[in-house]
């Protein structure tokens, strides 16, 4: 059974804004997702002082830390998220360009080559006399 393997670039980008690497998980780009997860951790290690992180035990403590981060971290972490969202968007666009198969002329989704109609929108295809032989 052939399915539509295209992914939505805007969904991947939005997930990347929520948490860097999440859009790549949606795209099943596992190595890229791990790299972006690591980029967030490395950014926190580099820009957030260890003394600020030592007292974190509850989610409310994390909120206190988030309001007291240095300016460098306040700029670096959103930049990582933005770069990640752009990368997720471009990765989805690039993967969608490589999806191959016969497409329905009506809805554009990939269909099974062996049937004479689109199983997505039920549009019937015109079969040439040369193809039936």
N, CA, C and O atoms as CSV, one atom per row, in Angstrom:
chain,resi,resn,atom,element,x,y,z
A,1,UNK,N,N,0.840,-1.175,0.000
A,1,UNK,CA,C,0.000,0.000,0.000
A,1,UNK,C,C,0.884,1.237,0.000
A,1,UNK,O,O,1.802,1.354,0.811
A,2,UNK,N,N,0.607,2.146,-0.900
A,2,UNK,CA,C,1.373,3.379,-1.001
A,2,UNK,C,C,0.663,4.465,-0.211
A,2,UNK,O,O,-0.547,4.646,-0.352
A,3,UNK,N,N,1.402,5.185,0.615
A,3,UNK,CA,C,0.813,6.291,1.366
A,3,UNK,C,C,1.537,7.573,1.023
A,3,UNK,O,O,2.606,7.552,0.412
A,4,UNK,N,N,0.960,8.670,1.411
A,4,UNK,CA,C,1.565,9.974,1.161
A,4,UNK,C,C,2.665,10.190,2.179
A,4,UNK,O,O,2.387,10.354,3.367
A,5,UNK,N,N,3.912,10.194,1.730
A,5,UNK,CA,C,5.067,10.275,2.623
A,5,UNK,C,C,5.505,11.710,2.884
A,5,UNK,O,O,6.498,11.936,3.576
A,6,UNK,N,N,4.775,12.684,2.338
A,6,UNK,CA,C,5.172,14.076,2.528
A,6,UNK,C,C,4.913,14.522,3.963
A,6,UNK,O,O,3.942,14.104,4.594
A,7,UNK,N,N,5.794,15.372,4.459
A,7,UNK,CA,C,5.652,15.951,5.799
A,7,UNK,C,C,5.384,17.438,5.658
A,7,UNK,O,O,5.784,18.050,4.667
A,8,UNK,N,N,4.724,18.015,6.618
A,8,UNK,CA,C,4.385,19.432,6.581
A,8,UNK,C,C,5.513,20.262,7.177
A,8,UNK,O,O,5.808,20.140,8.366
A,9,UNK,N,N,6.145,21.102,6.368
A,9,UNK,CA,C,7.259,21.922,6.849
A,9,UNK,C,C,6.886,22.869,7.985
A,9,UNK,O,O,7.682,23.065,8.904
A,10,UNK,N,N,5.698,23.456,7.940
A,10,UNK,CA,C,5.301,24.387,9.001
A,10,UNK,C,C,5.081,23.670,10.332
A,10,UNK,O,O,5.360,24.234,11.389
A,11,UNK,N,N,4.586,22.441,10.291
A,11,UNK,CA,C,4.434,21.661,11.524
A,11,UNK,C,C,5.810,21.364,12.111
A,11,UNK,O,O,6.014,21.489,13.318
A,12,UNK,N,N,6.749,20.971,11.260
A,12,UNK,CA,C,8.112,20.692,11.726
A,12,UNK,C,C,8.744,21.935,12.338
A,12,UNK,O,O,9.403,21.851,13.374
A,13,UNK,N,N,8.547,23.092,11.704
A,13,UNK,CA,C,9.112,24.339,12.235
A,13,UNK,C,C,8.459,24.716,13.555
A,13,UNK,O,O,9.153,25.137,14.482
A,14,UNK,N,N,7.154,24.578,13.664
A,14,UNK,CA,C,6.452,24.917,14.910
A,14,UNK,C,C,6.909,24.017,16.053
A,14,UNK,O,O,7.100,24.484,17.175
A,15,UNK,N,N,7.082,22.738,15.772
A,15,UNK,CA,C,7.574,21.818,16.797
A,15,UNK,C,C,9.001,22.176,17.206
A,15,UNK,O,O,9.377,22.022,18.368
A,16,UNK,N,N,9.794,22.656,16.244
A,16,UNK,CA,C,11.156,23.085,16.547
A,16,UNK,C,C,11.200,24.309,17.439
A,16,UNK,O,O,12.143,24.477,18.212
A,17,UNK,N,N,10.199,25.162,17.345
A,17,UNK,CA,C,10.119,26.325,18.233
A,17,UNK,C,C,9.723,25.876,19.639
A,17,UNK,O,O,10.248,26.393,20.625
A,18,UNK,N,N,8.798,24.915,19.736
A,18,UNK,CA,C,8.370,24.414,21.050
A,18,UNK,C,C,9.562,23.861,21.820
A,18,UNK,O,O,9.778,24.204,22.982
A,19,UNK,N,N,10.332,23.005,21.162
A,19,UNK,CA,C,11.579,22.502,21.746
A,19,UNK,C,C,12.488,22.091,20.599
A,19,UNK,O,O,12.105,21.254,19.782
A,20,UNK,N,N,13.679,22.660,20.522
A,20,UNK,CA,C,14.581,22.335,19.413
A,20,UNK,C,C,14.862,20.832,19.324
A,20,UNK,O,O,15.256,20.193,20.300
A,21,UNK,N,N,14.649,20.298,18.136
A,21,UNK,CA,C,14.836,18.874,17.878
A,21,UNK,C,C,13.523,18.142,17.707
A,21,UNK,O,O,13.484,17.073,17.097
A,22,UNK,N,N,12.440,18.704,18.238
A,22,UNK,CA,C,11.143,18.040,18.158
A,22,UNK,C,C,10.620,17.986,16.722
A,22,UNK,O,O,9.985,17.005,16.336
A,23,UNK,N,N,10.877,19.016,15.938
A,23,UNK,CA,C,10.474,19.007,14.537
A,23,UNK,C,C,11.202,17.928,13.751
A,23,UNK,O,O,10.640,17.336,12.829
A,24,UNK,N,N,12.445,17.675,14.116
A,24,UNK,CA,C,13.215,16.633,13.437
A,24,UNK,C,C,12.738,15.241,13.852
A,24,UNK,O,O,12.834,14.298,13.067
A,25,UNK,N,N,12.226,15.105,15.073
A,25,UNK,CA,C,11.618,13.837,15.481
A,25,UNK,C,C,10.380,13.583,14.624
A,25,UNK,O,O,10.165,12.463,14.162
A,26,UNK,N,N,9.563,14.619,14.408
A,26,UNK,CA,C,8.393,14.520,13.528
A,26,UNK,C,C,8.805,14.073,12.121
A,26,UNK,O,O,8.098,13.295,11.479
A,27,UNK,N,N,9.947,14.568,11.649
A,27,UNK,CA,C,10.429,14.228,10.315
A,27,UNK,C,C,11.162,12.878,10.285
A,27,UNK,O,O,11.528,12.382,9.220
A,28,UNK,N,N,11.364,12.307,11.455
A,28,UNK,CA,C,12.129,11.067,11.620
A,28,UNK,C,C,13.577,11.222,11.178
A,28,UNK,O,O,14.197,10.286,10.674
A,29,UNK,N,N,14.097,12.419,11.379
A,29,UNK,CA,C,15.511,12.707,11.124
A,29,UNK,C,C,16.214,12.580,12.477
A,29,UNK,O,O,16.528,13.580,13.122
A,30,UNK,N,N,16.453,11.354,12.889
A,30,UNK,CA,C,16.890,11.051,14.252
A,30,UNK,C,C,18.238,11.678,14.591
A,30,UNK,O,O,18.404,12.218,15.685
A,31,UNK,N,N,19.192,11.619,13.688
A,31,UNK,CA,C,20.517,12.180,13.987
A,31,UNK,C,C,20.446,13.698,14.166
A,31,UNK,O,O,21.063,14.258,15.072
A,32,UNK,N,N,19.695,14.340,13.301
A,32,UNK,CA,C,19.539,15.793,13.428
A,32,UNK,C,C,18.828,16.138,14.733
A,32,UNK,O,O,19.195,17.107,15.396
A,33,UNK,N,N,17.823,15.364,15.106
A,33,UNK,CA,C,17.103,15.615,16.357
A,33,UNK,C,C,18.046,15.524,17.552
A,33,UNK,O,O,18.019,16.376,18.439
A,34,UNK,N,N,18.873,14.490,17.568
A,34,UNK,CA,C,19.832,14.346,18.678
A,34,UNK,C,C,20.829,15.495,18.715
A,34,UNK,O,O,21.201,15.963,19.791
A,35,UNK,N,N,21.258,15.947,17.551
A,35,UNK,CA,C,22.187,17.085,17.512
A,35,UNK,C,C,21.541,18.352,18.055
A,35,UNK,O,O,22.185,19.117,18.773
A,36,UNK,N,N,20.276,18.581,17.722
A,36,UNK,CA,C,19.597,19.779,18.226
A,36,UNK,C,C,19.312,19.668,19.715
A,36,UNK,O,O,19.405,20.664,20.433
A,37,UNK,N,N,18.961,18.465,20.201
A,37,UNK,CA,C,18.793,18.280,21.649
A,37,UNK,C,C,20.113,18.590,22.362
A,37,UNK,O,O,20.134,19.254,23.399
A,38,UNK,N,N,21.200,18.101,21.789
A,38,UNK,CA,C,22.524,18.355,22.367
A,38,UNK,C,C,22.870,19.844,22.315
A,38,UNK,O,O,23.501,20.364,23.235
A,39,UNK,N,N,22.466,20.527,21.254
A,39,UNK,CA,C,22.745,21.966,21.141
A,39,UNK,C,C,22.086,22.742,22.276
A,39,UNK,O,O,22.668,23.694,22.796
A,40,UNK,N,N,20.882,22.342,22.663
A,40,UNK,CA,C,20.200,23.015,23.779
A,40,UNK,C,C,20.957,22.770,25.081
A,40,UNK,O,O,21.183,23.697,25.858
A,41,UNK,N,N,21.344,21.525,25.312
A,41,UNK,CA,C,22.064,21.189,26.549
A,41,UNK,C,C,23.402,21.920,26.599
A,41,UNK,O,O,23.773,22.461,27.641
A,42,UNK,N,N,24.113,21.940,25.505
A,42,UNK,CA,C,25.410,22.624,25.462
A,42,UNK,C,C,25.230,24.127,25.673
A,42,UNK,O,O,26.033,24.757,26.361
A,43,UNK,N,N,24.191,24.697,25.090
A,43,UNK,CA,C,23.925,26.127,25.279
A,43,UNK,C,C,23.648,26.438,26.745
A,43,UNK,O,O,24.120,27.448,27.268
A,44,UNK,N,N,22.891,25.580,27.401
A,44,UNK,CA,C,22.615,25.781,28.826
A,44,UNK,C,C,23.892,25.647,29.644
A,44,UNK,O,O,24.141,26.448,30.545
A,45,UNK,N,N,24.700,24.642,29.335
A,45,UNK,CA,C,25.952,24.440,30.080
A,45,UNK,C,C,26.884,25.634,29.907
A,45,UNK,O,O,27.521,26.065,30.868
A,46,UNK,N,N,26.967,26.168,28.701
A,46,UNK,CA,C,27.898,27.263,28.416
A,46,UNK,C,C,27.408,28.591,28.979
A,46,UNK,O,O,28.200,29.345,29.544
A,47,UNK,N,N,26.125,28.890,28.838
A,47,UNK,CA,C,25.646,30.237,29.138
A,47,UNK,C,C,24.950,30.416,30.485
A,47,UNK,O,O,24.866,31.541,30.979
A,48,UNK,N,N,24.454,29.346,31.090
A,48,UNK,CA,C,23.779,29.481,32.386
A,48,UNK,C,C,24.757,29.079,33.483
A,48,UNK,O,O,25.295,27.973,33.454
A,49,UNK,N,N,24.994,29.967,34.454
A,49,UNK,CA,C,25.946,29.648,35.526
A,49,UNK,C,C,25.494,28.433,36.336
A,49,UNK,O,O,24.304,28.248,36.592
A,50,UNK,N,N,26.455,27.619,36.728
A,50,UNK,CA,C,26.161,26.401,37.484
A,50,UNK,C,C,25.500,26.727,38.819
A,50,UNK,O,O,24.644,25.976,39.286
A,51,UNK,N,N,25.889,27.838,39.433
A,51,UNK,CA,C,25.299,28.221,40.718
A,51,UNK,C,C,23.797,28.479,40.592
A,51,UNK,O,O,23.057,28.284,41.556
A,52,UNK,N,N,23.346,28.904,39.440
A,52,UNK,CA,C,21.931,29.164,39.211
A,52,UNK,C,C,21.139,27.864,39.073
A,52,UNK,O,O,19.958,27.813,39.416
A,53,UNK,N,N,21.792,26.816,38.570
A,53,UNK,CA,C,21.109,25.544,38.333
A,53,UNK,C,C,21.134,24.600,39.528
A,53,UNK,O,O,20.363,23.642,39.554
A,54,UNK,N,N,21.983,24.834,40.505
A,54,UNK,CA,C,22.146,23.888,41.609
A,54,UNK,C,C,20.916,23.756,42.497
A,54,UNK,O,O,20.676,22.683,43.052
A,55,UNK,N,N,20.142,24.805,42.644
A,55,UNK,CA,C,18.986,24.743,43.531
A,55,UNK,C,C,17.709,24.280,42.885
A,55,UNK,O,O,16.650,24.366,43.507
A,56,UNK,N,N,17.761,23.788,41.656
A,56,UNK,CA,C,16.551,23.386,40.942
A,56,UNK,C,C,16.104,22.003,41.400
A,56,UNK,O,O,16.797,21.008,41.188
A,57,UNK,N,N,14.916,21.960,42.041
A,57,UNK,CA,C,14.368,20.687,42.494
A,57,UNK,C,C,12.917,20.515,42.044
A,57,UNK,O,O,12.449,19.389,41.875
A,58,UNK,N,N,12.211,21.618,41.852
A,58,UNK,CA,C,10.800,21.564,41.464
A,58,UNK,C,C,10.582,22.453,40.239
A,58,UNK,O,O,11.441,23.269,39.904
A,59,UNK,N,N,9.447,22.299,39.576
A,59,UNK,CA,C,9.158,23.173,38.433
A,59,UNK,C,C,9.111,24.660,38.800
A,59,UNK,O,O,9.462,25.510,37.982
A,60,UNK,N,N,8.681,24.974,40.018
A,60,UNK,CA,C,8.661,26.383,40.420
A,60,UNK,C,C,10.082,26.928,40.565
A,60,UNK,O,O,10.319,28.107,40.303
A,61,UNK,N,N,11.033,26.079,40.981
A,61,UNK,CA,C,12.438,26.490,41.030
A,61,UNK,C,C,12.962,26.780,39.625
A,61,UNK,O,O,13.768,27.689,39.425
A,62,UNK,N,N,12.498,26.002,38.668
A,62,UNK,CA,C,12.910,26.208,37.283
A,62,UNK,C,C,12.396,27.547,36.754
A,62,UNK,O,O,13.067,28.200,35.954
A,63,UNK,N,N,11.220,27.951,37.196
A,63,UNK,CA,C,10.675,29.248,36.804
A,63,UNK,C,C,11.528,30.384,37.357
A,63,UNK,O,O,11.743,31.389,36.679
A,64,UNK,N,N,12.015,30.227,38.588
A,64,UNK,CA,C,12.891,31.233,39.189
A,64,UNK,C,C,14.194,31.332,38.395
A,64,UNK,O,O,14.688,32.430,38.143
A,65,UNK,N,N,14.743,30.195,38.007
A,65,UNK,CA,C,15.967,30.180,37.206
A,65,UNK,C,C,15.715,30.864,35.861
A,65,UNK,O,O,16.542,31.648,35.395
A,66,UNK,N,N,14.573,30.567,35.242
A,66,UNK,CA,C,14.263,31.138,33.929
A,66,UNK,C,C,14.155,32.657,33.986
A,66,UNK,O,O,14.465,33.327,33.002
A,67,UNK,N,N,13.730,33.206,35.098
A,67,UNK,CA,C,13.618,34.664,35.199
A,67,UNK,C,C,14.932,35.330,35.561
A,67,UNK,O,O,15.046,36.552,35.473
A,68,UNK,N,N,15.925,34.553,35.965
A,68,UNK,CA,C,17.212,35.114,36.388
A,68,UNK,C,C,18.382,34.738,35.482
A,68,UNK,O,O,19.536,34.918,35.870
A,69,UNK,N,N,18.112,34.226,34.295
A,69,UNK,CA,C,19.212,33.829,33.412
A,69,UNK,C,C,19.953,35.069,32.909
A,69,UNK,O,O,19.352,36.131,32.748
A,70,UNK,N,N,21.244,34.933,32.664
A,70,UNK,CA,C,22.005,36.056,32.122
A,70,UNK,C,C,21.556,36.393,30.690
A,70,UNK,O,O,20.944,35.575,30.004
A,71,UNK,N,N,21.876,37.607,30.268
A,71,UNK,CA,C,21.462,38.089,28.947
A,71,UNK,C,C,21.968,37.178,27.825
A,71,UNK,O,O,21.261,36.967,26.839
A,72,UNK,N,N,23.178,36.638,27.964
A,72,UNK,CA,C,23.737,35.766,26.926
A,72,UNK,C,C,22.852,34.532,26.712
A,72,UNK,O,O,22.602,34.127,25.577
A,73,UNK,N,N,22.384,33.943,27.817
A,73,UNK,CA,C,21.517,32.765,27.719
A,73,UNK,C,C,20.149,33.149,27.185
A,73,UNK,O,O,19.537,32.392,26.432
A,74,UNK,N,N,19.663,34.333,27.576
A,74,UNK,CA,C,18.357,34.793,27.113
A,74,UNK,C,C,18.353,35.043,25.611
A,74,UNK,O,O,17.295,35.009,24.982
A,75,UNK,N,N,19.515,35.293,25.031
A,75,UNK,CA,C,19.625,35.480,23.580
A,75,UNK,C,C,19.968,34.160,22.896
A,75,UNK,O,O,19.419,33.853,21.838
A,76,UNK,N,N,20.863,33.382,23.482
A,76,UNK,CA,C,21.355,32.157,22.841
A,76,UNK,C,C,20.276,31.088,22.719
A,76,UNK,O,O,20.163,30.461,21.666
A,77,UNK,N,N,19.490,30.863,23.748
A,77,UNK,CA,C,18.492,29.798,23.690
A,77,UNK,C,C,17.405,30.062,22.640
A,77,UNK,O,O,17.065,29.141,21.898
A,78,UNK,N,N,16.845,31.277,22.542
A,78,UNK,CA,C,15.892,31.508,21.444
A,78,UNK,C,C,16.540,31.415,20.058
A,78,UNK,O,O,15.892,31.002,19.096
A,79,UNK,N,N,17.802,31.796,19.959
A,79,UNK,CA,C,18.483,31.688,18.661
A,79,UNK,C,C,18.625,30.226,18.245
A,79,UNK,O,O,18.467,29.893,17.070
A,80,UNK,N,N,18.924,29.354,19.210
A,80,UNK,CA,C,18.999,27.917,18.910
A,80,UNK,C,C,17.643,27.442,18.407
A,80,UNK,O,O,17.568,26.692,17.433
A,81,UNK,N,N,16.564,27.876,19.069
A,81,UNK,CA,C,15.217,27.468,18.653
A,81,UNK,C,C,14.886,27.983,17.253
A,81,UNK,O,O,14.283,27.263,16.457
A,82,UNK,N,N,15.270,29.212,16.949
A,82,UNK,CA,C,14.985,29.778,15.622
A,82,UNK,C,C,15.771,29.052,14.531
A,82,UNK,O,O,15.217,28.694,13.492
A,83,UNK,N,N,17.061,28.839,14.774
A,83,UNK,CA,C,17.868,28.112,13.784
A,83,UNK,C,C,17.343,26.693,13.593
A,83,UNK,O,O,17.341,26.168,12.480
A,84,UNK,N,N,16.899,26.077,14.688
A,84,UNK,CA,C,16.341,24.739,14.601
A,84,UNK,C,C,15.068,24.731,13.771
A,84,UNK,O,O,14.883,23.842,12.940
A,85,UNK,N,N,14.187,25.703,13.978
A,85,UNK,CA,C,12.933,25.761,13.226
A,85,UNK,C,C,13.205,25.937,11.736
A,85,UNK,O,O,12.549,25.310,10.905
A,86,UNK,N,N,14.163,26.784,11.402
A,86,UNK,CA,C,14.525,26.978,9.991
A,86,UNK,C,C,15.075,25.682,9.404
A,86,UNK,O,O,14.723,25.304,8.286
A,87,UNK,N,N,15.938,25.001,10.158
A,87,UNK,CA,C,16.509,23.740,9.682
A,87,UNK,C,C,15.420,22.682,9.506
A,87,UNK,O,O,15.434,21.944,8.521
A,88,UNK,N,N,14.479,22.598,10.443
A,88,UNK,CA,C,13.387,21.624,10.329
A,88,UNK,C,C,12.521,21.918,9.108
A,88,UNK,O,O,12.125,21.003,8.387
A,89,UNK,N,N,12.228,23.198,8.879
A,89,UNK,CA,C,11.434,23.595,7.711
A,89,UNK,C,C,12.135,23.210,6.415
A,89,UNK,O,O,11.529,22.616,5.523
A,90,UNK,N,N,13.418,23.554,6.317
A,90,UNK,CA,C,14.171,23.247,5.091
A,90,UNK,C,C,14.365,21.749,4.903
A,90,UNK,O,O,14.341,21.262,3.773
A,91,UNK,N,N,14.556,21.016,5.987
A,91,UNK,CA,C,14.694,19.562,5.900
A,91,UNK,C,C,13.406,18.939,5.380
A,91,UNK,O,O,13.453,18.043,4.538
A,92,UNK,N,N,12.252,19.400,5.868
A,92,UNK,CA,C,10.968,18.874,5.397
A,92,UNK,C,C,10.763,19.191,3.924
A,92,UNK,O,O,10.315,18.333,3.163
A,93,UNK,N,N,11.087,20.422,3.512
A,93,UNK,CA,C,10.946,20.791,2.100
A,93,UNK,C,C,11.839,19.916,1.219
A,93,UNK,O,O,11.411,19.458,0.159
A,94,UNK,N,N,13.078,19.686,1.658
A,94,UNK,CA,C,14.022,18.875,0.893
A,94,UNK,C,C,13.538,17.429,0.805
A,94,UNK,O,O,13.630,16.815,-0.258
A,95,UNK,N,N,13.026,16.876,1.905
A,95,UNK,CA,C,12.538,15.496,1.877
A,95,UNK,C,C,11.295,15.368,1.001
A,95,UNK,O,O,11.127,14.369,0.301
A,96,UNK,N,N,10.430,16.367,1.036
A,96,UNK,CA,C,9.224,16.326,0.201
A,96,UNK,C,C,9.564,16.363,-1.285
A,96,UNK,O,O,8.833,15.801,-2.100
A,97,UNK,N,N,10.650,17.011,-1.640
A,97,UNK,CA,C,11.057,17.084,-3.042
A,97,UNK,C,C,11.521,15.728,-3.563
A,97,UNK,O,O,11.496,15.482,-4.769
A,98,UNK,N,N,11.944,14.846,-2.654
A,98,UNK,CA,C,12.459,13.538,-3.064
A,98,UNK,C,C,11.415,12.435,-3.026
A,98,UNK,O,O,11.720,11.293,-3.373
A,99,UNK,N,N,10.183,12.747,-2.611
A,99,UNK,CA,C,9.130,11.740,-2.573
A,99,UNK,C,C,8.732,11.438,-4.009
A,99,UNK,O,O,8.366,12.334,-4.770
A,100,UNK,N,N,8.808,10.168,-4.364
A,100,UNK,CA,C,8.517,9.762,-5.736
A,100,UNK,C,C,7.251,8.932,-5.788
A,100,UNK,O,O,6.803,8.396,-4.775
A,101,UNK,N,N,6.694,8.832,-6.950
A,101,UNK,CA,C,5.513,8.016,-7.149
A,101,UNK,C,C,4.551,8.695,-8.098
A,101,UNK,O,O,4.750,9.845,-8.492
A,102,UNK,N,N,3.499,7.968,-8.463
A,102,UNK,CA,C,2.463,8.513,-9.326
A,102,UNK,C,C,1.540,9.355,-8.464
A,102,UNK,O,O,1.109,8.930,-7.392
A,103,UNK,N,N,1.239,10.562,-8.949
A,103,UNK,CA,C,0.380,11.470,-8.189
A,103,UNK,C,C,-0.965,11.632,-8.886
A,103,UNK,O,O,-1.057,11.621,-10.113
A,104,UNK,N,N,-1.988,11.779,-8.084
A,104,UNK,CA,C,-3.331,12.029,-8.592
A,104,UNK,C,C,-3.371,13.419,-9.213
A,104,UNK,O,O,-2.890,14.375,-8.605
A,105,UNK,N,N,-3.931,13.551,-10.408
A,105,UNK,CA,C,-4.005,14.877,-11.025
A,105,UNK,C,C,-5.001,15.807,-10.327
A,105,UNK,O,O,-4.958,17.020,-10.528
A,106,UNK,N,N,-5.889,15.251,-9.514
A,106,UNK,CA,C,-6.891,16.069,-8.832
A,106,UNK,C,C,-6.411,16.551,-7.460
A,106,UNK,O,O,-6.425,17.752,-7.188
A,107,UNK,N,N,-5.986,15.623,-6.592
A,107,UNK,CA,C,-5.614,16.011,-5.223
A,107,UNK,C,C,-4.107,16.082,-5.008
A,107,UNK,O,O,-3.659,16.686,-4.034
A,108,UNK,N,N,-3.307,15.476,-5.898
A,108,UNK,CA,C,-1.857,15.554,-5.801
A,108,UNK,C,C,-1.209,14.541,-4.878
A,108,UNK,O,O,0.011,14.557,-4.715
A,109,UNK,N,N,-1.988,13.664,-4.272
A,109,UNK,CA,C,-1.411,12.666,-3.362
A,109,UNK,C,C,-0.881,11.477,-4.147
A,109,UNK,O,O,-1.317,11.210,-5.267
A,110,UNK,N,N,0.068,10.765,-3.541
A,110,UNK,CA,C,0.659,9.598,-4.178
A,110,UNK,C,C,-0.355,8.457,-4.168
A,110,UNK,O,O,-0.992,8.178,-3.152
A,111,UNK,N,N,-0.487,7.812,-5.314
A,111,UNK,CA,C,-1.456,6.722,-5.448
A,111,UNK,C,C,-0.764,5.451,-5.932
A,111,UNK,O,O,0.364,5.484,-6.423
A,112,UNK,N,N,-1.456,4.354,-5.785
A,112,UNK,CA,C,-0.965,3.060,-6.246
A,112,UNK,C,C,-1.040,3.027,-7.767
A,112,UNK,O,O,-2.074,3.362,-8.344
A,113,UNK,N,N,0.041,2.629,-8.416
A,113,UNK,CA,C,0.111,2.616,-9.876
A,113,UNK,C,C,-0.792,1.557,-10.502
A,113,UNK,O,O,-1.141,1.663,-11.677
A,114,UNK,N,N,-1.169,0.552,-9.743
A,114,UNK,CA,C,-1.893,-0.579,-10.307
A,114,UNK,C,C,-3.408,-0.393,-10.332
A,114,UNK,O,O,-4.106,-1.222,-10.916
A,115,UNK,N,N,-3.932,0.652,-9.727
A,115,UNK,CA,C,-5.376,0.858,-9.742
A,115,UNK,C,C,-5.714,2.044,-10.645
A,115,UNK,O,O,-4.864,2.894,-10.909
A,116,UNK,N,N,-6.958,2.093,-11.113
A,116,UNK,CA,C,-7.338,3.112,-12.092
A,116,UNK,C,C,-8.085,4.289,-11.468
A,116,UNK,O,O,-8.756,5.042,-12.174
A,117,UNK,N,N,-7.972,4.453,-10.144
A,117,UNK,CA,C,-8.598,5.587,-9.486
A,117,UNK,C,C,-7.748,5.985,-8.274
A,117,UNK,O,O,-6.913,5.217,-7.797
A,118,UNK,N,N,-7.985,7.197,-7.798
A,118,UNK,CA,C,-7.281,7.678,-6.608
A,118,UNK,C,C,-8.040,7.205,-5.373
A,118,UNK,O,O,-9.228,7.492,-5.230
A,119,UNK,N,N,-7.372,6.493,-4.491
A,119,UNK,CA,C,-8.045,6.010,-3.288
A,119,UNK,C,C,-8.198,7.109,-2.229
A,119,UNK,O,O,-8.768,6.870,-1.165
A,120,UNK,N,N,-7.693,8.302,-2.519
A,120,UNK,CA,C,-7.850,9.445,-1.607
A,120,UNK,C,C,-9.091,10.260,-1.964
A,120,UNK,O,O,-9.891,10.592,-1.089
A,121,UNK,N,N,-9.250,10.583,-3.250
A,121,UNK,CA,C,-10.358,11.455,-3.658
A,121,UNK,C,C,-11.306,10.775,-4.641
A,121,UNK,O,O,-12.275,11.398,-5.076
A,122,UNK,N,N,-11.060,9.529,-5.001
A,122,UNK,CA,C,-11.864,8.689,-5.899
A,122,UNK,C,C,-11.932,9.180,-7.341
A,122,UNK,O,O,-12.850,8.810,-8.073
A,123,UNK,N,N,-10.986,9.998,-7.756
A,123,UNK,CA,C,-10.930,10.441,-9.148
A,123,UNK,C,C,-10.481,9.261,-10.017
A,123,UNK,O,O,-9.484,8.602,-9.722
A,124,UNK,N,N,-11.233,9.009,-11.088
A,124,UNK,CA,C,-10.857,7.928,-12.004
A,124,UNK,C,C,-9.804,8.422,-12.984
A,124,UNK,O,O,-9.846,9.571,-13.423
A,125,UNK,N,N,-8.857,7.551,-13.326
A,125,UNK,CA,C,-7.799,7.900,-14.265
A,125,UNK,C,C,-8.172,7.369,-15.647
A,125,UNK,O,O,-8.826,6.334,-15.775
A,126,UNK,N,N,-7.745,8.093,-16.669
A,126,UNK,CA,C,-7.932,7.641,-18.039
A,126,UNK,C,C,-6.767,6.712,-18.367
A,126,UNK,O,O,-5.603,7.101,-18.272
A,127,UNK,N,N,-7.095,5.484,-18.753
A,127,UNK,CA,C,-6.086,4.499,-19.079
A,127,UNK,C,C,-5.883,4.508,-20.590
A,127,UNK,O,O,-6.838,4.321,-21.343
A,128,UNK,N,N,-4.650,4.723,-21.039
A,128,UNK,CA,C,-4.348,4.719,-22.468
A,128,UNK,C,C,-4.437,3.304,-22.999
A,128,UNK,O,O,-4.221,2.335,-22.271
A,129,UNK,N,N,-4.760,3.197,-24.288
A,129,UNK,CA,C,-4.844,1.873,-24.935
A,129,UNK,C,C,-3.475,1.223,-24.978
A,129,UNK,O,O,-3.373,-0.003,-24.954
A,130,UNK,N,N,-2.401,2.037,-25.042
A,130,UNK,CA,C,-1.046,1.484,-25.072
A,130,UNK,C,C,-0.671,0.850,-23.748
A,130,UNK,O,O,0.085,-0.121,-23.724
A,131,UNK,N,N,-1.188,1.383,-22.633
A,131,UNK,CA,C,-0.846,0.874,-21.305
A,131,UNK,C,C,-1.551,-0.431,-20.994
A,131,UNK,O,O,-1.056,-1.206,-20.176
A,132,UNK,N,N,-2.705,-0.706,-21.626
A,132,UNK,CA,C,-3.459,-1.903,-21.281
A,132,UNK,C,C,-2.897,-3.154,-21.944
A,132,UNK,O,O,-3.241,-4.268,-21.547
A,133,UNK,N,N,-2.066,-2.994,-22.918
A,133,UNK,CA,C,-1.508,-4.157,-23.647
A,133,UNK,C,C,-0.382,-4.787,-22.922
A,133,UNK,O,O,0.189,-5.767,-23.400
